[in-house]
Amino acid sequence: MELLADGWRALVKELGLGEALRYKALFQPGRGDYVREREQFLGHLTLQDWEQELKEWEGKKGA
């Protein structure tokens, strides 16, 4: 707990209270089910599939 308090003080000192609050808001727990949403968005995309798509995209970009 002391580390959290020290970290918060450092944020406020460096950023000011308003910006420290904005920063903290970025790290609030999310909502929903990440695994299910990822599955709906990406399907069963493997790392190899992603790498191949990236190579194809880079090839088109360079053409």
Biopython code that builds the backbone (N, CA, C, O; Angstrom):
import numpy as np
from Bio.PDB.StructureBuilder import StructureBuilder

atoms = [
    (1, "MET", "N", (0.820, -1.196, 0.000)),
    (1, "MET", "CA", (0.000, 0.000, 0.000)),
    (1, "MET", "C", (0.865, 1.263, 0.000)),
    (1, "MET", "O", (0.504, 2.286, -0.582)),
    (2, "GLU", "N", (1.999, 1.162, 0.659)),
    (2, "GLU", "CA", (2.885, 2.327, 0.708)),
    (2, "GLU", "C", (3.396, 2.673, -0.689)),
    (2, "GLU", "O", (3.512, 3.848, -1.037)),
    (3, "LEU", "N", (3.701, 1.651, -1.485)),
    (3, "LEU", "CA", (4.172, 1.888, -2.844)),
    (3, "LEU", "C", (3.100, 2.578, -3.685)),
    (3, "LEU", "O", (3.408, 3.465, -4.481)),
    (4, "LEU", "N", (1.847, 2.172, -3.510)),
    (4, "LEU", "CA", (0.750, 2.831, -4.230)),
    (4, "LEU", "C", (0.638, 4.297, -3.835)),
    (4, "LEU", "O", (0.454, 5.168, -4.685)),
    (5, "ALA", "N", (0.752, 4.557, -2.549)),
    (5, "ALA", "CA", (0.664, 5.939, -2.067)),
    (5, "ALA", "C", (1.834, 6.762, -2.592)),
    (5, "ALA", "O", (1.650, 7.904, -3.013)),
    (6, "ASP", "N", (3.040, 6.189, -2.570)),
    (6, "ASP", "CA", (4.207, 6.898, -3.097)),
    (6, "ASP", "C", (4.049, 7.176, -4.587)),
    (6, "ASP", "O", (4.370, 8.266, -5.062)),
    (7, "GLY", "N", (3.556, 6.192, -5.312)),
    (7, "GLY", "CA", (3.336, 6.372, -6.745)),
    (7, "GLY", "C", (2.337, 7.462, -7.037)),
    (7, "GLY", "O", (2.542, 8.272, -7.941)),
    (8, "TRP", "N", (1.245, 7.493, -6.271)),
    (8, "TRP", "CA", (0.222, 8.517, -6.468)),
    (8, "TRP", "C", (0.791, 9.906, -6.188)),
    (8, "TRP", "O", (0.545, 10.846, -6.943)),
    (9, "ARG", "N", (1.547, 10.030, -5.108)),
    (9, "ARG", "CA", (2.166, 11.326, -4.793)),
    (9, "ARG", "C", (3.101, 11.773, -5.915)),
    (9, "ARG", "O", (3.125, 12.949, -6.276)),
    (10, "ALA", "N", (3.865, 10.840, -6.462)),
    (10, "ALA", "CA", (4.782, 11.173, -7.553)),
    (10, "ALA", "C", (4.010, 11.634, -8.784)),
    (10, "ALA", "O", (4.410, 12.592, -9.446)),
    (11, "LEU", "N", (2.907, 10.957, -9.093)),
    (11, "LEU", "CA", (2.090, 11.368, -10.239)),
    (11, "LEU", "C", (1.543, 12.773, -10.041)),
    (11, "LEU", "O", (1.618, 13.608, -10.942)),
    (12, "VAL", "N", (1.003, 13.025, -8.881)),
    (12, "VAL", "CA", (0.424, 14.347, -8.604)),
    (12, "VAL", "C", (1.514, 15.418, -8.649)),
    (12, "VAL", "O", (1.302, 16.502, -9.192)),
    (13, "LYS", "N", (2.668, 15.115, -8.083)),
    (13, "LYS", "CA", (3.764, 16.084, -8.081)),
    (13, "LYS", "C", (4.205, 16.412, -9.503)),
    (13, "LYS", "O", (4.419, 17.582, -9.822)),
    (14, "GLU", "N", (4.345, 15.414, -10.358)),
    (14, "GLU", "CA", (4.864, 15.615, -11.707)),
    (14, "GLU", "C", (3.795, 16.108, -12.688)),
    (14, "GLU", "O", (4.081, 16.932, -13.556)),
    (15, "LEU", "N", (2.569, 15.604, -12.550)),
    (15, "LEU", "CA", (1.524, 15.915, -13.523)),
    (15, "LEU", "C", (0.520, 16.952, -13.046)),
    (15, "LEU", "O", (-0.150, 17.592, -13.857)),
    (16, "GLY", "N", (0.413, 17.119, -11.740)),
    (16, "GLY", "CA", (-0.663, 17.929, -11.184)),
    (16, "GLY", "C", (-1.864, 17.026, -10.928)),
    (16, "GLY", "O", (-1.975, 15.951, -11.517)),
    (17, "LEU", "N", (-2.751, 17.458, -10.062)),
    (17, "LEU", "CA", (-3.870, 16.614, -9.651)),
    (17, "LEU", "C", (-4.778, 16.263, -10.820)),
    (17, "LEU", "O", (-5.156, 15.101, -10.976)),
    (18, "GLY", "N", (-5.133, 17.234, -11.636)),
    (18, "GLY", "CA", (-6.059, 16.972, -12.743)),
    (18, "GLY", "C", (-5.515, 15.946, -13.715)),
    (18, "GLY", "O", (-6.221, 15.009, -14.089)),
    (19, "GLU", "N", (-4.271, 16.110, -14.129)),
    (19, "GLU", "CA", (-3.679, 15.175, -15.085)),
    (19, "GLU", "C", (-3.438, 13.806, -14.441)),
    (19, "GLU", "O", (-3.542, 12.780, -15.113)),
    (20, "ALA", "N", (-3.118, 13.785, -13.153)),
    (20, "ALA", "CA", (-2.938, 12.505, -12.460)),
    (20, "ALA", "C", (-4.265, 11.741, -12.417)),
    (20, "ALA", "O", (-4.287, 10.522, -12.590)),
    (21, "LEU", "N", (-5.362, 12.453, -12.189)),
    (21, "LEU", "CA", (-6.676, 11.809, -12.199)),
    (21, "LEU", "C", (-7.020, 11.277, -13.585)),
    (21, "LEU", "O", (-7.571, 10.184, -13.718)),
    (22, "ARG", "N", (-6.695, 12.052, -14.616)),
    (22, "ARG", "CA", (-6.938, 11.586, -15.987)),
    (22, "ARG", "C", (-6.123, 10.329, -16.270)),
    (22, "ARG", "O", (-6.624, 9.384, -16.881)),
    (23, "TYR", "N", (-4.866, 10.316, -15.825)),
    (23, "TYR", "CA", (-4.002, 9.157, -16.010)),
    (23, "TYR", "C", (-4.593, 7.937, -15.305)),
    (23, "TYR", "O", (-4.660, 6.850, -15.880)),
    (24, "LYS", "N", (-5.015, 8.121, -14.076)),
    (24, "LYS", "CA", (-5.577, 7.013, -13.301)),
    (24, "LYS", "C", (-6.834, 6.459, -13.966)),
    (24, "LYS", "O", (-7.079, 5.253, -13.928)),
    (25, "ALA", "N", (-7.624, 7.331, -14.571)),
    (25, "ALA", "CA", (-8.860, 6.890, -15.210)),
    (25, "ALA", "C", (-8.576, 5.948, -16.386)),
    (25, "ALA", "O", (-9.424, 5.129, -16.740)),
    (26, "LEU", "N", (-7.408, 6.059, -16.981)),
    (26, "LEU", "CA", (-7.065, 5.181, -18.097)),
    (26, "LEU", "C", (-6.901, 3.733, -17.664)),
    (26, "LEU", "O", (-6.978, 2.827, -18.494)),
    (27, "PHE", "N", (-6.677, 3.506, -16.380)),
    (27, "PHE", "CA", (-6.379, 2.178, -15.892)),
    (27, "PHE", "C", (-7.468, 1.601, -14.992)),
    (27, "PHE", "O", (-7.195, 0.741, -14.155)),
    (28, "GLN", "N", (-8.679, 2.068, -15.163)),
    (28, "GLN", "CA", (-9.792, 1.505, -14.412)),
    (28, "GLN", "C", (-10.146, 0.145, -14.997)),
    (28, "GLN", "O", (-9.965, -0.071, -16.196)),
    (29, "PRO", "N", (-10.644, -0.770, -14.183)),
    (29, "PRO", "CA", (-11.017, -2.080, -14.710)),
    (29, "PRO", "C", (-12.032, -1.943, -15.839)),
    (29, "PRO", "O", (-12.947, -1.121, -15.782)),
    (30, "GLY", "N", (-11.849, -2.751, -16.844)),
    (30, "GLY", "CA", (-12.754, -2.714, -17.985)),
    (30, "GLY", "C", (-14.044, -3.469, -17.706)),
    (30, "GLY", "O", (-14.258, -4.029, -16.631)),
    (31, "ARG", "N", (-14.879, -3.455, -18.712)),
    (31, "ARG", "CA", (-16.155, -4.177, -18.605)),
    (31, "ARG", "C", (-16.200, -5.199, -19.723)),
    (31, "ARG", "O", (-15.526, -5.061, -20.743)),
    (32, "GLY", "N", (-16.991, -6.208, -19.518)),
    (32, "GLY", "CA", (-17.168, -7.186, -20.569)),
    (32, "GLY", "C", (-16.229, -8.369, -20.418)),
    (32, "GLY", "O", (-15.557, -8.542, -19.401)),
    (33, "ASP", "N", (-16.210, -9.165, -21.454)),
    (33, "ASP", "CA", (-15.429, -10.389, -21.468)),
    (33, "ASP", "C", (-14.429, -10.287, -22.611)),
    (33, "ASP", "O", (-14.782, -10.520, -23.767)),
    (34, "TYR", "N", (-13.192, -9.943, -22.300)),
    (34, "TYR", "CA", (-12.171, -9.729, -23.323)),
    (34, "TYR", "C", (-11.992, -10.959, -24.205)),
    (34, "TYR", "O", (-11.885, -10.836, -25.425)),
    (35, "VAL", "N", (-11.958, -12.129, -23.606)),
    (35, "VAL", "CA", (-11.712, -13.344, -24.371)),
    (35, "VAL", "C", (-12.829, -13.555, -25.391)),
    (35, "VAL", "O", (-12.560, -13.864, -26.552)),
    (36, "ARG", "N", (-14.058, -13.393, -24.968)),
    (36, "ARG", "CA", (-15.191, -13.565, -25.882)),
    (36, "ARG", "C", (-15.176, -12.485, -26.967)),
    (36, "ARG", "O", (-15.408, -12.789, -28.137)),
    (37, "GLU", "N", (-14.911, -11.247, -26.600)),
    (37, "GLU", "CA", (-14.878, -10.170, -27.594)),
    (37, "GLU", "C", (-13.754, -10.384, -28.586)),
    (37, "GLU", "O", (-13.936, -10.152, -29.781)),
    (38, "ARG", "N", (-12.599, -10.820, -28.119)),
    (38, "ARG", "CA", (-11.481, -11.087, -29.018)),
    (38, "ARG", "C", (-11.844, -12.195, -29.990)),
    (38, "ARG", "O", (-11.554, -12.098, -31.183)),
    (39, "GLU", "N", (-12.470, -13.237, -29.491)),
    (39, "GLU", "CA", (-12.883, -14.351, -30.343)),
    (39, "GLU", "C", (-13.870, -13.869, -31.411)),
    (39, "GLU", "O", (-13.782, -14.290, -32.564)),
    (40, "GLN", "N", (-14.798, -13.002, -31.042)),
    (40, "GLN", "CA", (-15.764, -12.489, -32.008)),
    (40, "GLN", "C", (-15.077, -11.609, -33.044)),
    (40, "GLN", "O", (-15.450, -11.634, -34.217)),
    (41, "PHE", "N", (-14.085, -10.837, -32.631)),
    (41, "PHE", "CA", (-13.410, -9.906, -33.526)),
    (41, "PHE", "C", (-12.389, -10.606, -34.419)),
    (41, "PHE", "O", (-12.337, -10.359, -35.624)),
    (42, "LEU", "N", (-11.579, -11.480, -33.822)),
    (42, "LEU", "CA", (-10.483, -12.097, -34.554)),
    (42, "LEU", "C", (-10.741, -13.535, -34.978)),
    (42, "LEU", "O", (-10.000, -14.078, -35.797)),
    (43, "GLY", "N", (-11.779, -14.160, -34.434)),
    (43, "GLY", "CA", (-12.012, -15.559, -34.752)),
    (43, "GLY", "C", (-10.880, -16.414, -34.237)),
    (43, "GLY", "O", (-10.389, -16.211, -33.127)),
    (44, "HIS", "N", (-10.469, -17.364, -35.042)),
    (44, "HIS", "CA", (-9.395, -18.274, -34.635)),
    (44, "HIS", "C", (-8.081, -17.882, -35.291)),
    (44, "HIS", "O", (-7.290, -18.748, -35.665)),
    (45, "LEU", "N", (-7.846, -16.599, -35.433)),
    (45, "LEU", "CA", (-6.630, -16.095, -36.049)),
    (45, "LEU", "C", (-5.418, -16.519, -35.223)),
    (45, "LEU", "O", (-5.334, -16.245, -34.026)),
    (46, "THR", "N", (-4.489, -17.189, -35.886)),
    (46, "THR", "CA", (-3.268, -17.607, -35.197)),
    (46, "THR", "C", (-2.186, -16.562, -35.420)),
    (46, "THR", "O", (-2.338, -15.660, -36.245)),
    (47, "LEU", "N", (-1.102, -16.691, -34.684)),
    (47, "LEU", "CA", (0.024, -15.785, -34.860)),
    (47, "LEU", "C", (0.574, -15.907, -36.282)),
    (47, "LEU", "O", (0.948, -14.908, -36.896)),
    (48, "GLN", "N", (0.619, -17.127, -36.796)),
    (48, "GLN", "CA", (1.112, -17.339, -38.152)),
    (48, "GLN", "C", (0.190, -16.650, -39.175)),
    (48, "GLN", "O", (0.666, -16.039, -40.132)),
    (49, "ASP", "N", (-1.129, -16.755, -38.965)),
    (49, "ASP", "CA", (-2.085, -16.068, -39.854)),
    (49, "ASP", "C", (-1.840, -14.569, -39.819)),
    (49, "ASP", "O", (-1.809, -13.911, -40.859)),
    (50, "TRP", "N", (-1.668, -14.036, -38.624)),
    (50, "TRP", "CA", (-1.458, -12.603, -38.461)),
    (50, "TRP", "C", (-0.173, -12.166, -39.150)),
    (50, "TRP", "O", (-0.138, -11.132, -39.818)),
    (51, "GLU", "N", (0.889, -12.961, -38.984)),
    (51, "GLU", "CA", (2.164, -12.633, -39.621)),
    (51, "GLU", "C", (2.024, -12.627, -41.143)),
    (51, "GLU", "O", (2.571, -11.751, -41.813)),
    (52, "GLN", "N", (1.298, -13.597, -41.686)),
    (52, "GLN", "CA", (1.102, -13.669, -43.132)),
    (52, "GLN", "C", (0.306, -12.462, -43.626)),
    (52, "GLN", "O", (0.658, -11.864, -44.643)),
    (53, "GLU", "N", (-0.752, -12.102, -42.921)),
    (53, "GLU", "CA", (-1.538, -10.932, -43.305)),
    (53, "GLU", "C", (-0.704, -9.660, -43.250)),
    (53, "GLU", "O", (-0.833, -8.795, -44.116)),
    (54, "LEU", "N", (0.144, -9.543, -42.244)),
    (54, "LEU", "CA", (1.012, -8.380, -42.116)),
    (54, "LEU", "C", (1.986, -8.300, -43.290)),
    (54, "LEU", "O", (2.206, -7.226, -43.850)),
    (55, "LYS", "N", (2.566, -9.443, -43.659)),
    (55, "LYS", "CA", (3.493, -9.468, -44.805)),
    (55, "LYS", "C", (2.779, -9.052, -46.084)),
    (55, "LYS", "O", (3.320, -8.292, -46.888)),
    (56, "GLU", "N", (1.561, -9.555, -46.268)),
    (56, "GLU", "CA", (0.789, -9.204, -47.465)),
    (56, "GLU", "C", (0.467, -7.706, -47.462)),
    (56, "GLU", "O", (0.562, -7.050, -48.499)),
    (57, "TRP", "N", (0.093, -7.177, -46.324)),
    (57, "TRP", "CA", (-0.228, -5.756, -46.223)),
    (57, "TRP", "C", (0.996, -4.905, -46.505)),
    (57, "TRP", "O", (0.922, -3.903, -47.216)),
    (58, "GLU", "N", (2.135, -5.320, -45.934)),
    (58, "GLU", "CA", (3.372, -4.560, -46.182)),
    (58, "GLU", "C", (3.761, -4.614, -47.655)),
    (58, "GLU", "O", (4.254, -3.629, -48.205)),
    (59, "GLY", "N", (3.540, -5.773, -48.301)),
    (59, "GLY", "CA", (3.833, -5.898, -49.722)),
    (59, "GLY", "C", (2.971, -4.971, -50.569)),
    (59, "GLY", "O", (3.459, -4.373, -51.528)),
    (60, "LYS", "N", (1.692, -4.848, -50.220)),
    (60, "LYS", "CA", (0.789, -3.953, -50.946)),
    (60, "LYS", "C", (1.154, -2.504, -50.696)),
    (60, "LYS", "O", (1.074, -1.672, -51.601)),
    (61, "LYS", "N", (1.556, -2.199, -49.473)),
    (61, "LYS", "CA", (1.916, -0.854, -49.099)),
    (61, "LYS", "C", (3.150, -0.378, -49.871)),
    (61, "LYS", "O", (3.232, 0.782, -50.275)),
    (62, "GLY", "N", (4.106, -1.288, -50.069)),
    (62, "GLY", "CA", (5.337, -0.951, -50.743)),
    (62, "GLY", "C", (5.209, -0.926, -52.267)),
    (62, "GLY", "O", (6.090, -0.422, -52.964)),
    (63, "ALA", "N", (4.107, -1.473, -52.773)),
    (63, "ALA", "CA", (3.933, -1.538, -54.240)),
    (63, "ALA", "C", (3.524, -0.232, -54.842)),
    (63, "ALA", "O", (3.343, -0.142, -56.057)),
]
sb = StructureBuilder()
sb.init_structure("model")
sb.init_model(0)
sb.init_chain("A")
sb.init_seg("    ")
for serial, (resi, resn, name, xyz) in enumerate(atoms, 1):
    if name == "N":
        sb.init_residue(resn, " ", resi, " ")
    sb.init_atom(name, np.array(xyz, "f"), 0.0, 1.0, " ", f" {name:<3s}", serial, name[0])
structure = sb.get_structure()
